[in-house]
Amino acid sequence: MNAFGKLAGWVALLAAAGAAQAAGVVGQSGVRSGALPAVPAMASATPTVELIAGRVGAVDASRGTLTVSGQRLALHPSRLRVFGPGGGRATAAQIRPGMRILFALEAGTAGERKVVLVYLDSSS
């Protein structure tokens, strides 16, 4: 199973856990057991982080950028996290041209959003 398949499995697991938490578990006494209190829904204006799939065209370590699907992206200098095909930690130095990746930009809309998360695909 490649990194994308494993990631999809984790997302499904987290979604199921969230649904179970939201539904709650009510015991015979009518008290929730085994579930945390529901978290209020976030406002729709709250920025979210989305994973984007692409193929790396170029990496410029001296500038801290990579090009994915023709678009040059800046790597966040302190918040960047890179994960390898097995889910273990990796480094930005392991990102190579031609690799398939999943990446996320920092939340928000102001200014240039930098890459904060990269998953390397083993089938590249």
Secondary structure, DSSP 8 states (H G I E B T S, - for coil): --HHHHHHHHHHHHHHHHHHHHH--B-TTS-B-S---------TTS----EEEEEEEEEETTTTEEEETTEEEEB-TTT-EEE-TTS-EE-GGG--TT-EEEEEE-S-SSS---EEEEEE-TT-
